[in-house]
Amino acid sequence: MRWLTMGAVCALATGAAQAKDVPLYQPAPDWVKPAPPITPAQLTASAPIYVLLDTQERLKDGQVWRYVDSATRVASQEIMTQAGMLNIPWQPDQGDVIVHKVEIIRGNEHIDLLAGGKRFTVLRREQKLEQREIDGTLTANMPIEGLRIGDVVHTTISVTNHDKALAGNVQASAGLPAAPFRAGFTRTRFLWPADAAIRWKSYAEGGKPPVLSTVGGERELLIEGTLPKQPEQPDDAPPRFRKAPFVEVTSFADWAAVSRTMAPLYATDGLIAPGSPLAAEVARIKAAESDPLKRVALALDLVQEKVRYLYNGMAGGNYTPQTPADTWALRYGDCKAKTLLLLSLLHALDIGAEAVLAPAQAGDLLDGRLASPGAFDHVLVTAKVGDETLWLDGTMTGTKLADIRDVPAFRTVLPLRKTGAQPLAVPFRAPARPSGEAFVELDQRAGITMPILATVRMTMRGQTGAMIGLIASQATPEQTREMAQGAVNSLLSDVRLTDQSLAFDPATGIGTLTASGIVASKWERARGRKRMTLDRTVADLSFAPDRTRPAWRAIPVAIGAPDRTLYHMRLHLPGDGKGYELSGDRALEGAIAGRTVARRVAFDGATISVDDELTVVQPEIAADAIPATRARVALAQSRSLEAVAPAVAPSHVAEVAAAKRSGALKPYELAYAKSIANNPEDKGVYTNRAYYRVGIYDYAAAIPDVSKAIEIEPDADLHLWRASLYEIAGDAKKQRADLEEAMQLAPDRSGPVTQLAQFMVDHGEKDAALAMIDERIAAGGTEAATYMSIKGDLLARTGASDAAVKTLDEAIAANPGNAGLLNSRCWIKGTMRVQLDSAIKDCTQSIELSKNRVAALDSRAMVYFRLDRLEEALTDLAAVLEEAPTQAASLYMRGVIETRQGRKAEGSADLLAARTIAPLIDRDYTRWGIRP
């Protein structure tokens, strides 16, 4: 494994062909120990794909010579594609590439691909332009011609590297192959002069131990064979527990030596010349502010905002920064360049500052590492103002005076000093300003069963805020809408936006997203009352570490970087909020999973306000604290803050009626109209408004929206939906046209068949309808039982009760224990008033077998009604309406029973609700002889 050197992360240009000779036919250097010859057995189908992997490195006179002998068996077309092009990257300013051998081994034949003067094509291809990185790496390319399945591609290549920035020191590392990797022969070997002060360390478990010996006046470190599978680590383990298997070698004696070696690269004497453009910037800052802290902020702002980021690893730039003058002239630079520029500015402003190396990607992997620059991939600045230490990163954006005391997420850094320095712990401290703040306003004044009118404002600073500014200035309306939709959905799922906007304030570095939208009601019935969760902060806490394996039990849980976020929610309740309550934790004490939550809750009757501040206060949870932390999170989430509706809350029908009377529906119509104008080509905006209009029982108004959705993207479900709306409107011609179109679009689905067959029976085409169903029953398959149930319903519609029951008998005999069929037979017996005693048994069995018992309870209530067991019927109907309060059939039957019992007011209310929800319900029940 190659550890990233500085700049790989603090790291755009186009690829260009570049002529450069690649030395060919040079023999392997004399210090190389040849690998065993490739045997015929290694070419067989049972042999590993990797026949040979031999890595040898020699460290001498400031140079690292890496020699790799590899052989890959072409066992598949995929491997042939991968092995069919030889690519060799190298840094031309730091060394050379030498090709010793390229051949195909085919049985006993060795085909030399370098024979006849064949040469490589050398290109400069920048592979990481999207990451704003250029490094000047050249790549030698050669197609492997004539390659066949079963061949072995055998290459032997050397790459040399001499990095002047290391001042004669050397560092090298190599990944160690571990299972499931398989190879016929593997070896990793390092050589260095016996009198050189070289240190080495292996980070692997198991396998043959490394062997250190002296060979011909040189020290040899030898690791042979493939390692066993390395121990797995949990994903939430701190980085120091997730070391990859590798070995590293270094001439640096300690971290102080690394510090002393790298310090001269960041010396600032004379880098800002008098009268230069940078000197003018220094003068400008001095004239603008006398306060040292404000001067630091201005200097940092100049580096962050006036110089764009671009990693430049060319011409020795992997470690060596470009000069401040070049950086200012070019107006781009990487972490090295920005750090040197910022240091120069601060020193010119008489502010003490120094560069520090940091492991941006490796996190706390510095613990236990050998000292070498390769342990770091980032560099930034620390400055002293009075007694305060400031951490200043020129590659960040949006850092303002208010943020100047914030600390980076690194755990450890290495100061660069002429006298040397030891690693320095970075304090863990939450930022002064929140990284993000969300304001959510939810309007349900029209009723808690009604959709929510939502307004969201999100503010973000730093790099995220700057990104919002970039999107605001460059994105298309569609891109802005998509970005806003994703952001708002992270707070409120399934929001349909009505409008959105982005803004950025460069003075504060804050980006703002503002959006409005419509979302379905979040109230759900639980523990006898309707409830709505208000506790987003604690509810979203995730703490479920897996430490079941004995080897993992001592591993802490990584929490993350220092952070602070704020969440504000306002919920507007119907009327004056009378009868509404709050349940759960209004305050939270102590840390929860490495975070604290500062909460303020207010309830003035009409509005509930929740203000949460979530702060990450520690980087990890110790292993021995995991059980208590898990329990603490579970307890807090079990006491989630909720709004609780009155015990007797208005039904949806009642809320709709009240909203119509008061004019409270007008904001919804305006919001849905804005949603359509916001994205008029989206089918969903029309179906969304159609669902709303059906939900307020304005069925006729829903038809144009469903029609528009069909126009944009037709499907069977939309046609079935519109057919049901045309049925309510009494337009049988259009209803049939939609049913037939749904059949054309989805002839294999039972829904279109069922609805068309019912229509045909109801319009005098009984024989054709039954023939259509019989054809599908005869086809068999998994849908046969469904079609038998449909046939039973159709026969019942025609009054053929015996034939209907017989059809269900046959279906149940073929599918015993099928809850749906049992319910269908019960329903037919109840509505047709036949075999009522056995009907009770059918329904009860269906209830016991069903996951959703609502339909079977409603059917049993029908049977109880036929048996004049009205109280038992009412008990079942109450159970249905507890789970499904808008079930029109159950409301209707309860209204019929209440009316017959003399409770006319309750009966009238239930019948009105049923007729509002299902305008054709009297027609349906009259068919069975049931009238109020």
Buried (B, 14 or more C-beta within 10 A) or exposed (E): BEBBBBBBBBBBBEEEEEEBEBEBEEEBBEBBBEBEEBEEEBBEEEBBBBBBBBBBBBBBEBBBBBBBBBBBBBBEEEBBEEBEEBEBBBBBBBBBBBBBBBBBBBEEEEBEBBEEEEEBEBBBBBEBEEEBBBBBBBBBBBEBEEBEEBBBBBBBBBBBBBBEBBEEBBBBBBBBBBEEBEBBBBBBBBBBBEEEEBBBBBBBEEBEEBEEEEEEEBBBBBBBBBBEEBEEBBEBBBBBBBBEBBBBBBBBEEBBBBBBBBBEBBBBEEBBEEEBEBEEBBEEBBEEBEEBBBBBBBBBBBBBBEBBBBBBBBEBBBBBBBBBBBBBEBEBBBBBBBBBBBBBBBBBBEBEBBBBBBBBBBBBBBBEBBBBBBBBBBBBBBBBBEEEBBBBBBBBBBBBBBBBBBBBBBBBBBBBBEEBBEBBEBEBEBBEBBBBBBBBBBBBBBBBBBBBBBBBBBBBBBBBBBBBBBBBEEBEEEEBBBBBBEBBBEBBEEBBBBBBEBEBEEEBBBBBBBBBBBBBBBBEEEEEBBBBBBBBBBEEBEBEBEBEEEEBEEBBBBBEBBBBBBBBBBBBBBEEBEBBBBBBBBEBEEBBBBBBBEBEBEBEEBBBBBBBBBBBBBBBBEBEBBEEBBEBBEEBBEBBBBBBBBEEBBBBBBBBBBBBEEEBBEBBBEBBEBBBEBBEEBBEBBBBBBBBBBBBBBBEBBBEBBBBBBEBEBBBBBBBBBBBBBBBBEBEEBBBBBBBBBBEBBEEBBEBBBBBBBBBBBEEBBEEBBEBBEEBBEEEEEBBBBBBBBBBBBBBBBEBBEBBBEBBBBBBEEBEEBBBBBBBBBBBBBBBBBBBEBBBBBBBBBBEBBEEBBBBBBBBBBBBBBBEBBEBBBBBBEBBBEEBBBBBBBBBBBBBBBBBEEBBEBBBBBBBBBBBBBBEBBEBBEEBEBEB
